[in-house]
Structures are given as structure tokens and as C-alpha cells.
Amino acid sequence: MCLLLAGCTQSSVRLDTDGQPDWIHGRPSDYPDSSYLSATGSASKVEMAKDRALANLAKIFELQVREDSTTTQDVQTHKSDGIESVQASARIASTVNVYTSKLINGARIAEQWQHPADLTHYALAVLDRAQAGNNVRGEIDRLDREIAFTMANAETQANDLKKVAALQSAILMQTERNTLQKTLKILDLEGRGKPSSWNLAGMKAQQLRSLQALNMRAIVLGDSVGELDELIQGAMATAGFQSVSGEQAYTISASMETQEALRKQGWYWLRGTLKLRLVDPEGVVLGNKSWPLKVSSQQKNQLYQRMQDEVDKKLKSELKSTILGFATGEA
């Protein structure tokens, strides 16, 4: 975790009756909980003690925000050796780490102490609640303005695909905003933070309705591994696209081309390229994208099944963002 310190100072140390600073085993009297968040760290080296104190301060946010976010997960299905399974990945973890790193830019090492007997170094890290809270509120205000603008654009957007893309952008910003709100509630002594005027579940429901109103079809232009048509239909369902027939629809063209399998050091290797193209109902190409894929196995007859598994995972994780990226020119 990357932590930038605003400053490093030492104040007068208040000692307990046993000769240790009061913050070693309790609340620091010079940094009351009403104004500061604090954490301590200890180590045989002074710099390591400082790093641990800052890391422990960061954990206050990471653990509590994750605790409140256990239902915020990405659920995906994929095939492995022909068996379909469901995986839930808590993407909130990386988001929390990013915001925590930004947030504690204002943290500092307020006090240090070394035990005279065992020479262990101790450090106290503190974060001013008011200063950090103002920083978070400023970021929330920025997101609120952008969300309002994007939602207004979605409401007036005549192009169905661009409307879905605008809603996706708003959903991502609202997800960030919700994470910041949970962080602000930790800093806010009243635990209120700054409630949002937008509801994430409502935004997702609105996007799902727009997705289902889209006319979308898929065609396979080439398939050297097999079952590509089934895989792309499954990915479309996962993304929320409703598959239709007929030419008056957006068309996703897919192809999968592989090279000859190679044997190296007892392993068989298979390389290939997955390609997607999106064409609008008027025949205009909106975008092209390709992904290089590679699988290996000690059994040559397992290569194509494993490549199918890789194609399945790639389509289910990338199809929606790729199609919406074509709509906005960002893919």
C-alpha cells in the first residue's frame, strides 16, 4: 500500500506510571477520539514501526468498509473441463485499497518511543477527522455532479446503446460514491456521512430494462475450438443482453482462431485469438477488439476444452464492457 505522509512530528510524551507513553496500551490523550483516528505499530526498527502504525490505521477503513460491503460482489459463471460453475469475486477489495491510500495521505506519525529494556520501537499514527472528512466530502460532491449530468444524459439519449453505456458509467460512479460514503461514516462521529440522492439498485434496474429493450444478435464467423456460438450466447445472457433474430439489430460478430499446438518440455501449448466486432442496425462498424489467449496441458487432448474454458471466462468478463465501450468510443 502506498502511503504519503503529510508530515512527521513528535509532541511531548505523556507517560503512564510504568514509564510508557499512554498510547502504547490505550487512547492517546493528546489525540482524542473526537478529533482523531489513531493506531500504533511496533517493530525492532523505527521505520518498520512507523510503517506498521500507518498500515494499522489504514485497516480501520479497509475492514469496516469491507464489512459493510459483503453483498457488493461480481457473480460470474464459467466452464472448467465442461462443468459450469459460479464464482463470486469481491471487487470491493481493490476499490477500498485505492480510496484508503488516497484518504490517509493526511496521516502522520505523531509520536515515537523506544522501550529501554528490549529496545522495541513504537510509533503512533494519527489522522485528523475533520481534514480527512473534508477531502472525502469534496470527492463525493464531484461524483454527485458527474452522476447527475450522466443520468440526465441517459434520460434524453435517443440511441439505445449509448443510453445503456451512460447508465453503466453512472453505476460505476455511484459504486465509487457508495464506498466513499462508508468511509465518511467512519470519520463522522455521528456515523451519518452524506447520504446520496441516487439509489444504486434503482440505477441497475433501470439499466437492465434498457438492456432488455436492445435488439442484439450474435453470429460466429469462425470457430476452431468449438461451441463458440453457445459461449457467446451465455456471455450475452450474463451481460444482460437479450438475444434476438433478424437483421434489424446490433450484431456481435465473433471468431476464434488457433495455431498449431506445440510441445515444449513435456507440456502442450495452444495459442489463439478471440475477436469481436459490433455492427449497428444500419451496417456501420462500431468497433473491433481482440484478445490473445494461451492454454497448456500435459495431455494434448485437453487443449481445446481448456481453450473453450478460457474463451468462456474472457467473454463473460469482457463482453459487456467491450460492447458499451464501442458505444462510447472507449473500447
Contacts in CASP RR format, 6 or more apart in sequence:
PFRMAT RR
TARGET T0000
AUTHOR 0000-0000-0000
METHOD contacts of the structure
MODEL  1
MCLLLAGCTQSSVRLDTDGQPDWIHGRPSDYPDSSYLSATGSASKVEMAK
DRALANLAKIFELQVREDSTTTQDVQTHKSDGIESVQASARIASTVNVYT
SKLINGARIAEQWQHPADLTHYALAVLDRAQAGNNVRGEIDRLDREIAFT
MANAETQANDLKKVAALQSAILMQTERNTLQKTLKILDLEGRGKPSSWNL
AGMKAQQLRSLQALNMRAIVLGDSVGELDELIQGAMATAGFQSVSGEQAY
TISASMETQEALRKQGWYWLRGTLKLRLVDPEGVVLGNKSWPLKVSSQQK
NQLYQRMQDEVDKKLKSELKSTILGFATGEA
1 55 0 8 1.000
1 58 0 8 1.000
1 97 0 8 1.000
1 100 0 8 1.000
1 101 0 8 1.000
2 101 0 8 1.000
3 54 0 8 1.000
3 55 0 8 1.000
3 58 0 8 1.000
3 101 0 8 1.000
3 104 0 8 1.000
3 105 0 8 1.000
3 107 0 8 1.000
4 105 0 8 1.000
4 106 0 8 1.000
5 54 0 8 1.000
5 105 0 8 1.000
5 106 0 8 1.000
5 107 0 8 1.000
5 108 0 8 1.000
5 109 0 8 1.000
6 105 0 8 1.000
6 106 0 8 1.000
6 107 0 8 1.000
6 108 0 8 1.000
7 108 0 8 1.000
7 109 0 8 1.000
8 50 0 8 1.000
8 108 0 8 1.000
8 109 0 8 1.000
9 108 0 8 1.000
9 109 0 8 1.000
9 110 0 8 1.000
10 110 0 8 1.000
10 111 0 8 1.000
10 112 0 8 1.000
11 30 0 8 1.000
11 110 0 8 1.000
11 111 0 8 1.000
12 30 0 8 1.000
13 21 0 8 1.000
13 111 0 8 1.000
13 113 0 8 1.000
14 21 0 8 1.000
14 22 0 8 1.000
14 29 0 8 1.000
14 30 0 8 1.000
15 21 0 8 1.000
15 22 0 8 1.000
16 22 0 8 1.000
16 24 0 8 1.000
16 25 0 8 1.000
20 113 0 8 1.000
20 115 0 8 1.000
21 28 0 8 1.000
21 111 0 8 1.000
21 113 0 8 1.000
21 122 0 8 1.000
21 124 0 8 1.000
22 28 0 8 1.000
22 29 0 8 1.000
23 29 0 8 1.000
23 31 0 8 1.000
23 38 0 8 1.000
23 40 0 8 1.000
23 111 0 8 1.000
23 124 0 8 1.000
24 40 0 8 1.000
24 113 0 8 1.000
24 122 0 8 1.000
27 33 0 8 1.000
27 38 0 8 1.000
28 36 0 8 1.000
28 38 0 8 1.000
28 110 0 8 1.000
28 111 0 8 1.000
28 124 0 8 1.000
28 126 0 8 1.000
30 110 0 8 1.000
30 111 0 8 1.000
31 38 0 8 1.000
31 110 0 8 1.000
31 124 0 8 1.000
31 126 0 8 1.000
34 129 0 8 1.000
34 189 0 8 1.000
35 128 0 8 1.000
35 129 0 8 1.000
35 130 0 8 1.000
36 126 0 8 1.000
36 127 0 8 1.000
36 128 0 8 1.000
36 129 0 8 1.000
37 57 0 8 1.000
37 60 0 8 1.000
37 126 0 8 1.000
37 127 0 8 1.000
37 129 0 8 1.000
37 132 0 8 1.000
37 186 0 8 1.000
37 187 0 8 1.000
38 57 0 8 1.000
38 110 0 8 1.000
38 124 0 8 1.000
38 125 0 8 1.000
38 126 0 8 1.000
38 127 0 8 1.000
39 53 0 8 1.000
39 54 0 8 1.000
39 56 0 8 1.000
39 57 0 8 1.000
39 59 0 8 1.000
39 60 0 8 1.000
39 124 0 8 1.000
39 125 0 8 1.000
40 53 0 8 1.000
40 56 0 8 1.000
40 122 0 8 1.000
40 123 0 8 1.000
40 124 0 8 1.000
40 125 0 8 1.000
41 49 0 8 1.000
41 50 0 8 1.000
41 52 0 8 1.000
41 53 0 8 1.000
41 56 0 8 1.000
41 122 0 8 1.000
41 123 0 8 1.000
41 124 0 8 1.000
41 125 0 8 1.000
42 49 0 8 1.000
42 52 0 8 1.000
42 120 0 8 1.000
42 121 0 8 1.000
42 122 0 8 1.000
42 123 0 8 1.000
43 49 0 8 1.000
43 51 0 8 1.000
43 52 0 8 1.000
43 120 0 8 1.000
43 121 0 8 1.000
44 119 0 8 1.000
44 120 0 8 1.000
44 121 0 8 1.000
45 121 0 8 1.000
46 112 0 8 1.000
46 114 0 8 1.000
46 121 0 8 1.000
46 123 0 8 1.000
48 121 0 8 1.000
49 112 0 8 1.000
49 120 0 8 1.000
49 121 0 8 1.000
49 122 0 8 1.000
49 123 0 8 1.000
50 109 0 8 1.000
50 112 0 8 1.000
50 123 0 8 1.000
50 125 0 8 1.000
52 123 0 8 1.000
53 109 0 8 1.000
53 123 0 8 1.000
53 124 0 8 1.000
53 125 0 8 1.000
54 104 0 8 1.000
54 107 0 8 1.000
54 109 0 8 1.000
54 125 0 8 1.000
56 125 0 8 1.000
57 104 0 8 1.000
57 107 0 8 1.000
57 125 0 8 1.000
57 126 0 8 1.000
57 127 0 8 1.000
58 100 0 8 1.000
58 101 0 8 1.000
58 104 0 8 1.000
60 186 0 8 1.000
61 96 0 8 1.000
61 99 0 8 1.000
61 100 0 8 1.000
61 103 0 8 1.000
61 104 0 8 1.000
61 183 0 8 1.000
61 186 0 8 1.000
62 96 0 8 1.000
62 97 0 8 1.000
62 100 0 8 1.000
64 182 0 8 1.000
64 186 0 8 1.000
65 92 0 8 1.000
65 96 0 8 1.000
65 99 0 8 1.000
65 179 0 8 1.000
65 182 0 8 1.000
65 183 0 8 1.000
65 186 0 8 1.000
66 90 0 8 1.000
66 92 0 8 1.000
66 93 0 8 1.000
66 96 0 8 1.000
68 182 0 8 1.000
69 90 0 8 1.000
69 92 0 8 1.000
69 96 0 8 1.000
69 179 0 8 1.000
69 182 0 8 1.000
70 90 0 8 1.000
72 90 0 8 1.000
72 91 0 8 1.000
72 92 0 8 1.000
72 175 0 8 1.000
72 178 0 8 1.000
73 88 0 8 1.000
73 89 0 8 1.000
73 90 0 8 1.000
73 91 0 8 1.000
73 92 0 8 1.000
74 88 0 8 1.000
74 89 0 8 1.000
74 91 0 8 1.000
75 86 0 8 1.000
75 87 0 8 1.000
75 88 0 8 1.000
76 86 0 8 1.000
76 87 0 8 1.000
76 88 0 8 1.000
76 89 0 8 1.000
76 238 0 8 1.000
76 313 0 8 1.000
76 316 0 8 1.000
76 317 0 8 1.000
77 84 0 8 1.000
77 85 0 8 1.000
77 86 0 8 1.000
77 87 0 8 1.000
77 238 0 8 1.000
77 316 0 8 1.000
78 84 0 8 1.000
78 85 0 8 1.000
78 87 0 8 1.000
78 309 0 8 1.000
78 312 0 8 1.000
78 313 0 8 1.000
78 316 0 8 1.000
79 85 0 8 1.000
79 308 0 8 1.000
79 309 0 8 1.000
79 312 0 8 1.000
80 309 0 8 1.000
81 302 0 8 1.000
81 305 0 8 1.000
81 306 0 8 1.000
81 309 0 8 1.000
82 305 0 8 1.000
82 308 0 8 1.000
82 309 0 8 1.000
92 179 0 8 1.000
95 175 0 8 1.000
95 176 0 8 1.000
95 179 0 8 1.000
96 179 0 8 1.000
99 176 0 8 1.000
99 179 0 8 1.000
99 180 0 8 1.000
99 183 0 8 1.000
100 183 0 8 1.000
103 127 0 8 1.000
103 132 0 8 1.000
103 135 0 8 1.000
103 136 0 8 1.000
103 183 0 8 1.000
104 127 0 8 1.000
104 132 0 8 1.000
105 135 0 8 1.000
106 127 0 8 1.000
106 128 0 8 1.000
106 131 0 8 1.000
106 132 0 8 1.000
107 125 0 8 1.000
107 126 0 8 1.000
107 127 0 8 1.000
108 125 0 8 1.000
108 126 0 8 1.000
108 127 0 8 1.000
109 123 0 8 1.000
109 124 0 8 1.000
109 125 0 8 1.000
110 124 0 8 1.000
110 125 0 8 1.000
110 126 0 8 1.000
111 123 0 8 1.000
111 124 0 8 1.000
112 121 0 8 1.000
112 122 0 8 1.000
112 123 0 8 1.000
112 124 0 8 1.000
113 121 0 8 1.000
113 122 0 8 1.000
114 120 0 8 1.000
114 121 0 8 1.000
114 122 0 8 1.000
115 122 0 8 1.000
129 187 0 8 1.000
129 188 0 8 1.000
129 189 0 8 1.000
132 187 0 8 1.000
133 184 0 8 1.000
133 187 0 8 1.000
133 188 0 8 1.000
136 180 0 8 1.000
136 183 0 8 1.000
136 184 0 8 1.000
136 187 0 8 1.000
137 184 0 8 1.000
137 194 0 8 1.000
139 180 0 8 1.000
140 177 0 8 1.000
140 180 0 8 1.000
140 181 0 8 1.000
140 184 0 8 1.000
140 194 0 8 1.000
143 173 0 8 1.000
143 174 0 8 1.000
143 176 0 8 1.000
143 177 0 8 1.000
143 180 0 8 1.000
144 177 0 8 1.000
144 196 0 8 1.000
144 197 0 8 1.000
146 173 0 8 1.000
147 170 0 8 1.000
147 173 0 8 1.000
147 174 0 8 1.000
147 177 0 8 1.000
147 198 0 8 1.000
150 166 0 8 1.000
150 169 0 8 1.000
150 170 0 8 1.000
150 173 0 8 1.000
151 166 0 8 1.000
151 167 0 8 1.000
151 170 0 8 1.000
151 198 0 8 1.000
151 203 0 8 1.000
153 166 0 8 1.000
154 163 0 8 1.000
154 166 0 8 1.000
154 167 0 8 1.000
154 170 0 8 1.000
157 163 0 8 1.000
157 166 0 8 1.000
159 327 0 8 1.000
160 210 0 8 1.000
160 213 0 8 1.000
160 214 0 8 1.000
161 214 0 8 1.000
161 250 0 8 1.000
161 280 0 8 1.000
161 323 0 8 1.000
161 324 0 8 1.000
161 327 0 8 1.000
162 327 0 8 1.000
162 328 0 8 1.000
163 210 0 8 1.000
164 207 0 8 1.000
164 210 0 8 1.000
164 211 0 8 1.000
164 214 0 8 1.000
164 324 0 8 1.000
164 327 0 8 1.000
165 324 0 8 1.000
165 325 0 8 1.000
165 327 0 8 1.000
165 328 0 8 1.000
167 203 0 8 1.000
167 206 0 8 1.000
167 207 0 8 1.000
167 210 0 8 1.000
168 207 0 8 1.000
168 320 0 8 1.000
168 321 0 8 1.000
168 324 0 8 1.000
169 328 0 8 1.000
170 198 0 8 1.000
170 203 0 8 1.000
171 200 0 8 1.000
171 203 0 8 1.000
171 204 0 8 1.000
171 207 0 8 1.000
174 196 0 8 1.000
174 198 0 8 1.000
174 200 0 8 1.000
174 203 0 8 1.000
175 200 0 8 1.000
177 196 0 8 1.000
177 198 0 8 1.000
178 196 0 8 1.000
178 200 0 8 1.000
181 193 0 8 1.000
181 194 0 8 1.000
181 195 0 8 1.000
181 196 0 8 1.000
184 193 0 8 1.000
184 194 0 8 1.000
185 191 0 8 1.000
185 192 0 8 1.000
185 193 0 8 1.000
187 193 0 8 1.000
208 240 0 8 1.000
211 239 0 8 1.000
211 240 0 8 1.000
211 241 0 8 1.000
211 242 0 8 1.000
212 240 0 8 1.000
212 242 0 8 1.000
214 241 0 8 1.000
214 242 0 8 1.000
214 250 0 8 1.000
215 244 0 8 1.000
215 248 0 8 1.000
215 249 0 8 1.000
215 250 0 8 1.000
215 281 0 8 1.000
216 236 0 8 1.000
216 241 0 8 1.000
216 242 0 8 1.000
216 243 0 8 1.000
216 244 0 8 1.000
216 249 0 8 1.000
216 250 0 8 1.000
216 251 0 8 1.000
216 252 0 8 1.000
217 243 0 8 1.000
217 244 0 8 1.000
217 245 0 8 1.000
217 246 0 8 1.000
217 249 0 8 1.000
217 250 0 8 1.000
217 251 0 8 1.000
217 252 0 8 1.000
218 229 0 8 1.000
218 232 0 8 1.000
218 233 0 8 1.000
218 236 0 8 1.000
218 243 0 8 1.000
218 251 0 8 1.000
218 252 0 8 1.000
218 253 0 8 1.000
218 254 0 8 1.000
219 251 0 8 1.000
219 252 0 8 1.000
219 253 0 8 1.000
219 254 0 8 1.000
220 228 0 8 1.000
220 229 0 8 1.000
220 232 0 8 1.000
220 253 0 8 1.000
220 254 0 8 1.000
220 255 0 8 1.000
221 253 0 8 1.000
221 254 0 8 1.000
221 255 0 8 1.000
222 228 0 8 1.000
222 254 0 8 1.000
222 255 0 8 1.000
222 256 0 8 1.000
222 257 0 8 1.000
223 229 0 8 1.000
223 255 0 8 1.000
223 256 0 8 1.000
224 256 0 8 1.000
224 257 0 8 1.000
224 258 0 8 1.000
225 256 0 8 1.000
225 258 0 8 1.000
225 304 0 8 1.000
225 307 0 8 1.000
225 308 0 8 1.000
225 311 0 8 1.000
226 256 0 8 1.000
226 304 0 8 1.000
226 308 0 8 1.000
227 308 0 8 1.000
228 254 0 8 1.000
228 255 0 8 1.000
228 256 0 8 1.000
228 311 0 8 1.000
231 308 0 8 1.000
231 311 0 8 1.000
231 312 0 8 1.000
231 315 0 8 1.000
232 252 0 8 1.000
232 254 0 8 1.000
232 315 0 8 1.000
232 319 0 8 1.000
233 243 0 8 1.000
234 315 0 8 1.000
234 316 0 8 1.000
235 312 0 8 1.000
235 315 0 8 1.000
235 316 0 8 1.000
235 319 0 8 1.000
236 242 0 8 1.000
236 243 0 8 1.000
236 252 0 8 1.000
236 319 0 8 1.000
237 243 0 8 1.000
238 316 0 8 1.000
238 319 0 8 1.000
238 320 0 8 1.000
239 316 0 8 1.000
239 319 0 8 1.000
239 320 0 8 1.000
239 323 0 8 1.000
240 320 0 8 1.000
241 319 0 8 1.000
241 320 0 8 1.000
241 323 0 8 1.000
247 281 0 8 1.000
248 281 0 8 1.000
249 281 0 8 1.000
250 278 0 8 1.000
250 279 0 8 1.000
250 280 0 8 1.000
250 281 0 8 1.000
251 278 0 8 1.000
251 279 0 8 1.000
251 283 0 8 1.000
252 276 0 8 1.000
252 277 0 8 1.000
252 278 0 8 1.000
252 319 0 8 1.000
252 323 0 8 1.000
253 276 0 8 1.000
253 277 0 8 1.000
253 278 0 8 1.000
253 279 0 8 1.000
254 274 0 8 1.000
254 275 0 8 1.000
254 276 0 8 1.000
254 277 0 8 1.000
255 274 0 8 1.000
255 275 0 8 1.000
256 272 0 8 1.000
256 273 0 8 1.000
256 274 0 8 1.000
256 275 0 8 1.000
256 307 0 8 1.000
256 311 0 8 1.000
257 272 0 8 1.000
257 273 0 8 1.000
257 275 0 8 1.000
258 270 0 8 1.000
258 271 0 8 1.000
258 272 0 8 1.000
258 307 0 8 1.000
259 270 0 8 1.000
259 271 0 8 1.000
259 272 0 8 1.000
261 268 0 8 1.000
261 269 0 8 1.000
261 270 0 8 1.000
261 300 0 8 1.000
261 303 0 8 1.000
262 268 0 8 1.000
262 269 0 8 1.000
262 270 0 8 1.000
263 269 0 8 1.000
263 300 0 8 1.000
266 298 0 8 1.000
267 296 0 8 1.000
267 297 0 8 1.000
267 298 0 8 1.000
268 296 0 8 1.000
268 297 0 8 1.000
268 298 0 8 1.000
268 299 0 8 1.000
268 300 0 8 1.000
268 303 0 8 1.000
269 294 0 8 1.000
269 295 0 8 1.000
269 296 0 8 1.000
270 294 0 8 1.000
270 295 0 8 1.000
270 296 0 8 1.000
270 303 0 8 1.000
270 304 0 8 1.000
270 306 0 8 1.000
270 307 0 8 1.000
271 292 0 8 1.000
271 293 0 8 1.000
271 294 0 8 1.000
272 292 0 8 1.000
272 293 0 8 1.000
272 294 0 8 1.000
272 307 0 8 1.000
273 290 0 8 1.000
273 291 0 8 1.000
273 292 0 8 1.000
273 293 0 8 1.000
274 290 0 8 1.000
274 291 0 8 1.000
274 293 0 8 1.000
274 311 0 8 1.000
274 314 0 8 1.000
274 315 0 8 1.000
275 288 0 8 1.000
275 289 0 8 1.000
275 290 0 8 1.000
276 288 0 8 1.000
276 289 0 8 1.000
276 290 0 8 1.000
276 319 0 8 1.000
276 322 0 8 1.000
277 285 0 8 1.000
277 287 0 8 1.000
277 288 0 8 1.000
277 289 0 8 1.000
278 285 0 8 1.000
278 286 0 8 1.000
278 287 0 8 1.000
278 323 0 8 1.000
278 326 0 8 1.000
279 285 0 8 1.000
279 286 0 8 1.000
280 286 0 8 1.000
286 326 0 8 1.000
286 327 0 8 1.000
287 326 0 8 1.000
287 329 0 8 1.000
287 331 0 8 1.000
289 322 0 8 1.000
289 326 0 8 1.000
289 331 0 8 1.000
291 314 0 8 1.000
291 318 0 8 1.000
293 307 0 8 1.000
293 310 0 8 1.000
293 311 0 8 1.000
293 314 0 8 1.000
294 310 0 8 1.000
295 303 0 8 1.000
295 306 0 8 1.000
295 307 0 8 1.000
295 309 0 8 1.000
295 310 0 8 1.000
296 303 0 8 1.000
296 306 0 8 1.000
297 303 0 8 1.000
297 306 0 8 1.000
321 331 0 8 1.000
322 331 0 8 1.000
323 331 0 8 1.000
324 331 0 8 1.000
325 331 0 8 1.000
END
